[in-house]
Amino acid sequence: EGSRVPWVRRVVRIRHGHAVPLPSGLGLTPGKFDMTQFRLAAPAMLSLALVVTMPLAAAPPVDRAEAVATPIHAIQGSGLASPLAGSTVVTEGIVTARTADGFFLQSAVGTQDNDPATSQGLFVFTGAAPSGQAAVGNRVRATGLVEEYIPAGNPHQMPLTRLANATLEVLSSGNPLPQYAIPDRAELSPDSDADALERYEGMRFGFIETMQVVGPVEGDY
């Protein structure tokens, strides 16, 4: 009892899959462990205990296709600004057009709502030429941040609802494009409300009569 050699304890913790360096001279083959611990009772007496734990099963990958998509009309809402501004959403639609810094999505046939005050289109801002995933006719699922954008150079412009910092998943290709939305004459009248055309924001838009250019505005007309 009085001559007992004090125990020396050492615990080595590593991440799963990393090799554990074993003390030399043991005649053991190094393995891969989550934890190794040993006790030294005396210089000539070494007791080694290995505690091996099985790795946990890897978590299944997140399937973005299982996430509930927010319809474009719910993102747009029926007012000037999106009710979801500042939120990250998942939505999907048909790519209808590309620009130098983004592309337009529009609800596929059968996914629109019946509210004439909500738009079925949405601009996806990429900041540069969009990737090949955003080919016209592709049905894509987009995950991004809903923003209300007003350019610094035109602070009096109506805000543009857009999706920013988006990631894409192509669901199908070669889809027919949604039909053009055609406004009525009252909506195009100079006497109409400033937000009369908000319901068409981001959508394919057409006319059934000849239009007259009345003046340019910062490169647009």
C-alpha positions, 0 to 999 in steps of 0.5 A: 500500500505504502509503495504504490506508484501514482497513476498517470492518466492521459486522455487524447481526443480527436475527431472521427477519421483522424489517425491516433498516434500510439506510443512507440514500443507497444507493438501495436498497429495504429488505428483510427479512433475517436478517443484513446486513453492509457494509464502508466503504472510504472516505467516497466509496466504499461497498460493500454486501454482503447475505447472505440466508438462507432461513427454516427450515421451521416445525416441525410442530405437536405433535399431542396425539392422537399422544401415548400415553395412559396408561389411567386404571387405570394412573394409579390403580394397585392401592394407596391411592396412584397409582404415577404421583403427581408425574408429568404424564400424558395420559389419556382417558375419558368425562366422567361427572359435574361438580362445582363444582371439577372433573369425573370421567372414567371409562374407555370400554368396551373400554379397561378392564383386567381387574384388579378392584383398579384403579379405572377412574375419575379426578377432574380438578380444575379449581379452578372450574366446569369448561369446556364441554369437560367436558360429561357424555358427552364423551370427552376427552383430558386432560393434567395432573399426577397428585396425591394430595390430602388436604384440610387440614381433614380430614388423616385422610381417605384420599388422593384421586387426581386430575389437576390443572392439566389441559388438555383436548381433546374427542375425541367427544360424546354417548357413553353413560356407563359402567355403574355399579360395584356393590360386594358386601356384604362390601366395605360391611361395617364389618369390611372394610378401610379401603381396601376401596372404593379400587378404585371411586375416581372411578367411577360407583357404585351399590347394589342394595339399600336403604342406611341413613344412619348419620350425617353427616361434614363435610357428607357422609353 
